Amino acid sequence: MLAGLAAALTAGPALAQDGLEIVGHPKDGAMGFQPAATELARDLHWLDGMVSIIMVAIVVFVTALMIYCMVRYNRRANAKPAGFTHNTPIEIAWTLAPIVILVFIGSFSLPVLFKQQEIPTADITIKATGYQWYWGYEYVDSDFAFDSYMIGSPATGGDNRMSPDVEAQLTEAGYSKDEWLLATDTAVVVPVGKTIVVQLTGADVIHSWTVPAFGVKQDAVPGRLAELWFKAEREGVYFGQCSELCGPSHAYMPITVKVVSQEAYDEWLQGAIEEYAGTPSGYNVASAE
């Protein structure tokens, strides 16, 4: 099994991604988002910042109002409290103010949501199927498929634990120990600047395909076909995870996406078609019949 893994990692399709920068990955002790590699991710980062400012402003206002009331209307400063049942202007204000705030937030958040959910015409379509506990990918346009396992999983000769053999596998694949639990033996490869549509389903239970740097997250539900899209703007290696609790090995089904140049992608595609017995690029099955 290990010999087969070594051969797969050094095959032609893998060589096309040598020298890629690891961009989308978690960093120990860091705060905030991973670098945005798509327009969707930039929109989400901006929206999060805008909503955070509004939330902070509300918290500061309410805290200041509470402190003022405690100081101004405590027993010592206001020995004889006023007696009333309601205050119409205040009631109107605390009803209208949240409505205005929510409408304001919605006017920015809904367009971002629609942009995510309105799937554009794809340059490349990939079907991702979640299994317990790995991902299967099918390049629909080229009619080939492969499975993607975490390096160090039982399928690659490991036992979901770091060991010298697993570290050697990571090194041979071009990764370091820092990418343990993130790197897979076979990565999804896409060209930079192209619209990628990912069709998602689950083979057994609900999974979720998530790549934070792309700003995408979509549940993979058995018996249903969902879609997400992204257009990566920067070459590099990006990591994601299954984000829906799917069983005891949920933590061991990562996602690796390599964004490469169009030339590198074309080279990888030809090698992948040969390796996985797909339809050659530009081959018209109907005319061959």
NUKE-460110 format. One record per residue (C-alpha): residue in one letter; x, y, z. Coordinates in nm, 4 decimals. Last residue first. Layout:
<sites>
A;X;Y;Z
...
</sites>
This chain:
<sites>
E;-2.0059;0.6896;-3.2517
A;-1.6947;0.9015;-3.2372
S;-1.9066;1.2074;-3.3159
A;-2.1134;1.1505;-3.0041
V;-1.8094;1.1022;-2.7789
N;-1.6543;1.4334;-2.8793
Y;-1.3003;1.4517;-2.7398
G;-1.2006;1.8094;-2.6571
S;-1.0098;1.7061;-2.3441
P;-0.9646;1.3303;-2.3294
T;-1.2461;1.1420;-2.1494
G;-1.1273;0.9855;-1.8272
A;-0.9177;0.6781;-1.7498
Y;-0.7961;0.7850;-1.4010
E;-0.4256;0.7964;-1.4789
E;-0.4589;0.9071;-1.8411
I;-0.7203;1.1687;-1.7591
A;-0.5128;1.2824;-1.4610
G;-0.2034;1.3291;-1.6767
Q;-0.3964;1.5326;-1.9309
L;-0.5586;1.7365;-1.6561
W;-0.2267;1.8063;-1.4822
E;-0.0791;1.9508;-1.8009
D;-0.3892;2.1607;-1.8647
Y;-0.3807;2.2768;-1.5017
A;-0.0159;2.3766;-1.5228
E;-0.0873;2.5838;-1.8334
Q;-0.3966;2.7414;-1.6780
S;-0.1962;2.8391;-1.3717
V;-0.2542;2.6538;-1.0462
V;-0.4985;2.6496;-0.7556
K;-0.4477;2.3395;-0.5427
V;-0.7385;2.2358;-0.3215
T;-0.6956;2.0052;-0.0223
I;-0.9972;1.8999;0.1837
P;-0.9785;1.7245;0.5193
M;-1.1523;1.4033;0.6251
Y;-0.9945;1.3066;0.9570
A;-1.1880;1.5133;1.2098
H;-1.5127;1.3323;1.1247
S;-1.3545;0.9995;1.2154
P;-1.6066;0.9147;1.4899
G;-1.9105;1.0187;1.2858
C;-2.0433;1.2862;1.0522
L;-2.0287;1.6129;1.2462
E;-2.0680;1.8680;0.9664
S;-1.7735;2.0897;0.8785
C;-1.5696;1.8539;0.6609
Q;-1.2440;2.0398;0.6402
G;-1.0615;2.2902;0.4247
F;-0.7119;2.3566;0.2953
Y;-0.5800;2.5813;0.0222
V;-0.2600;2.5424;-0.1787
G;-0.1518;2.8266;-0.4023
E;-0.2340;3.0395;-0.7027
R;-0.4391;3.3490;-0.6348
E;-0.7740;3.4708;-0.7668
A;-0.9840;3.1612;-0.7012
K;-1.3290;3.1723;-0.8593
F;-1.5860;2.9998;-0.6406
W;-1.9093;2.8085;-0.6693
L;-2.1475;2.6051;-0.4574
E;-2.4022;2.3409;-0.5488
A;-2.6394;2.0973;-0.3792
L;-2.7468;1.7526;-0.4991
R;-2.9758;1.5579;-0.2683
G;-3.0147;1.1899;-0.1835
P;-2.7561;1.2029;0.0934
V;-2.6869;1.5619;0.2043
A;-2.3563;1.7369;0.1353
D;-2.3749;2.0629;0.3295
Q;-2.2186;2.3707;0.1715
K;-1.9440;2.6043;0.2867
V;-1.7618;2.8559;0.0696
G;-1.5657;3.1722;0.1514
F;-1.2727;3.0663;-0.0675
A;-1.0164;3.1022;0.2129
P;-1.2483;2.9090;0.4458
V;-1.2768;2.5939;0.2283
T;-1.5792;2.3942;0.3452
W;-1.7524;2.0857;0.2099
S;-2.0091;1.9584;0.4630
H;-2.1094;1.5999;0.5394
I;-2.4547;1.4531;0.6053
V;-2.4614;1.0736;0.6250
D;-2.4064;0.7869;0.3795
A;-2.3133;0.8826;0.0239
G;-2.3427;1.2580;0.0672
T;-2.3924;1.5082;-0.2119
L;-2.2230;1.8158;-0.3494
Q;-2.1842;1.9755;-0.6911
V;-1.8858;2.2090;-0.7062
V;-1.8925;2.4867;-0.9648
I;-1.5551;2.6395;-1.0497
T;-1.5403;2.9719;-1.2306
K;-1.1871;3.0239;-1.3621
G;-0.9307;3.2821;-1.2454
V;-0.6705;3.0301;-1.1301
P;-0.6980;2.6790;-1.2661
V;-0.8304;2.3961;-1.0481
V;-0.6741;2.0910;-0.8822
V;-0.8544;1.8916;-0.6124
A;-0.5842;1.7152;-0.4188
T;-0.4814;1.3512;-0.3873
D;-0.2974;1.2183;-0.0813
T;-0.4641;1.4741;0.1417
A;-0.3130;1.7467;0.3581
L;-0.4947;1.9017;0.6545
L;-0.4612;1.6596;0.9493
W;-0.0822;1.7104;0.9404
E;-0.0037;2.0276;0.7435
D;0.2290;2.1601;1.0143
K;0.4283;1.8349;0.9893
S;0.5444;1.9517;0.6473
Y;0.4096;1.9116;0.2956
G;0.5645;1.8303;-0.0420
A;0.4067;1.4882;-0.0923
E;0.7315;1.3168;0.0061
T;0.7440;1.5240;0.3231
L;0.3878;1.4323;0.4185
Q;0.4546;1.0632;0.3514
A;0.7711;1.0762;0.5617
E;0.5773;1.2371;0.8459
V;0.3221;0.9580;0.8163
D;0.5956;0.6937;0.8384
P;0.7571;0.8687;1.1362
S;0.4194;0.8716;1.3139
M;0.1321;1.1151;1.3579
R;-0.1946;0.9381;1.4270
N;-0.4981;0.8675;1.2092
D;-0.3952;0.5009;1.1818
G;-0.1701;0.5090;0.8796
G;-0.1352;0.3025;0.5607
T;-0.2883;0.5483;0.3175
A;-0.6440;0.4135;0.3549
P;-0.5961;0.3973;0.7328
S;-0.5486;0.7758;0.7394
G;-0.1987;0.9243;0.7565
I;-0.2344;1.1510;0.4562
M;-0.6035;1.2338;0.4549
Y;-0.7819;1.0563;0.1731
S;-0.9056;1.1872;-0.1628
D;-1.0911;0.9536;-0.3967
F;-1.0701;0.9825;-0.7742
A;-1.2965;1.0507;-1.0697
F;-1.2858;1.0878;-1.4464
D;-1.5429;1.2048;-1.6984
S;-1.3670;1.5121;-1.8363
D;-1.6525;1.7609;-1.7911
V;-1.7770;1.5948;-1.4710
Y;-1.4459;1.5973;-1.2886
E;-1.5533;1.3543;-1.0182
Y;-1.4282;1.3842;-0.6626
G;-1.4631;1.1476;-0.3657
W;-1.4087;1.2782;-0.0149
Y;-1.3082;1.0812;0.2928
W;-1.4571;0.9428;0.6104
Q;-1.7303;0.8164;0.6037
Y;-1.8102;0.9406;0.2560
G;-1.8790;1.2843;0.1132
T;-1.9267;1.3157;-0.2598
A;-1.7805;1.6068;-0.4554
K;-1.8874;1.6640;-0.8164
I;-1.6617;1.9016;-1.0064
T;-1.7738;2.1346;-1.2834
I;-1.5212;2.3525;-1.4671
D;-1.5853;2.6758;-1.6566
A;-1.9193;2.6927;-1.4813
T;-2.2061;2.9237;-1.5652
P;-2.2964;3.1122;-1.2501
I;-2.4655;2.9664;-0.9384
E;-2.6926;3.2123;-0.7626
Q;-2.6511;3.0943;-0.4017
Q;-2.3315;3.2759;-0.3095
K;-2.4227;3.5990;-0.4864
F;-2.7700;3.5788;-0.3289
L;-2.6166;3.5585;0.0175
V;-2.3906;3.8579;-0.0497
P;-2.6890;4.0545;-0.1834
L;-2.8834;3.9567;0.1326
S;-2.6108;4.0725;0.3729
F;-2.5907;4.4370;0.2618
S;-2.9581;4.5412;0.2639
G;-3.0148;4.2971;0.5494
I;-2.7812;4.4876;0.7802
F;-2.9652;4.8146;0.7109
V;-3.3051;4.6486;0.7489
L;-3.1915;4.5005;1.0808
I;-3.0687;4.8386;1.2082
V;-3.3869;5.0174;1.1000
I;-3.6037;4.7542;1.2687
P;-3.3897;4.7661;1.5836
A;-3.4373;5.1467;1.6017
L;-3.8107;5.1415;1.5266
T;-3.9195;4.9416;1.8311
W;-3.6870;5.1025;2.0853
A;-3.7854;5.4467;1.9550
I;-4.1612;5.3844;1.9557
E;-4.1440;5.2606;2.3147
I;-3.9333;5.5604;2.4140
P;-4.1797;5.8046;2.2560
T;-4.4804;5.6259;2.4187
N;-4.3542;5.6150;2.7760
H;-4.5410;5.3629;2.9885
T;-4.6877;5.2847;3.3299
F;-4.5703;5.5769;3.5392
G;-4.4460;5.6409;3.8961
A;-4.1392;5.8553;3.9583
P;-3.8847;5.7456;4.2153
K;-3.8410;5.9350;4.5442
A;-3.4875;5.8887;4.6729
N;-3.3277;5.9636;4.3386
A;-2.9563;6.0198;4.3897
R;-2.9229;5.7877;4.6918
R;-3.1729;5.5290;4.5710
N;-3.0146;5.4934;4.2281
Y;-3.1576;5.6851;3.9350
R;-2.8691;5.8862;3.7935
V;-2.5822;5.6468;3.8645
M;-2.7545;5.3188;3.7755
C;-2.9369;5.4805;3.4830
Y;-2.6149;5.6280;3.3440
I;-2.4336;5.2921;3.3796
M;-2.7171;5.1145;3.1980
L;-2.7183;5.3717;2.9175
A;-2.3394;5.3427;2.8776
T;-2.3666;4.9651;2.8557
V;-2.6511;4.9884;2.6036
F;-2.4573;5.2351;2.3858
V;-2.1302;5.0412;2.4047
V;-2.3046;4.7119;2.3217
I;-2.4930;4.8713;2.0318
A;-2.1740;5.0266;1.8889
V;-1.9890;4.6960;1.9235
M;-2.2678;4.5153;1.7378
I;-2.2709;4.7716;1.4571
I;-1.8931;4.7512;1.4193
S;-1.9104;4.3706;1.4156
V;-2.1775;4.3809;1.1442
M;-1.9486;4.5886;0.9219
G;-1.6452;4.3691;0.9868
D;-1.8380;4.0491;0.9160
L;-1.9769;4.1979;0.5960
W;-1.6289;4.2982;0.4812
H;-1.4903;3.9512;0.5485
L;-1.7894;3.7895;0.3755
D;-1.7490;4.0069;0.0659
R;-1.3769;3.9298;0.0527
A;-1.4521;3.5562;0.0755
L;-1.7007;3.5733;-0.2112
E;-1.4539;3.7705;-0.4251
T;-1.2082;3.4856;-0.3871
A;-0.8714;3.4167;-0.2226
A;-0.9412;3.5883;0.1081
P;-0.6520;3.5357;0.3496
Q;-0.7635;3.3180;0.6437
F;-0.9942;3.4959;0.8819
G;-0.9264;3.6453;1.2225
M;-0.6956;3.5400;1.5018
A;-0.3699;3.3463;1.4962
G;-0.2466;3.1263;1.7815
D;-0.1529;2.8357;1.5548
K;-0.2179;2.9192;1.1927
P;-0.5029;2.7705;0.9911
H;-0.4475;2.7154;0.6184
G;-0.5277;2.8928;0.2945
V;-0.2002;3.0104;0.1424
I;0.0441;2.7206;0.1071
E;0.2636;2.8493;-0.1742
L;0.2947;2.6261;-0.4781
G;0.6457;2.5026;-0.5616
D;0.5393;2.1782;-0.7219
Q;0.1797;2.1743;-0.8516
A;0.2382;2.0117;-1.1907
L;0.4309;1.7240;-1.0330
A;0.1153;1.5738;-0.8845
P;-0.0439;1.4981;-1.2220
G;0.2708;1.3187;-1.3466
A;0.2982;1.0633;-1.0671
T;0.5117;1.1192;-0.7570
L;0.2265;1.1028;-0.5063
A;0.0684;0.8047;-0.6805
A;0.3928;0.6072;-0.6804
A;0.4498;0.6763;-0.3123
L;0.0953;0.5658;-0.2344
G;0.1422;0.2429;-0.4270
A;0.4592;0.1685;-0.2351
L;0.2796;0.2416;0.0911
M;0.0000;0.0000;0.0000
</sites>
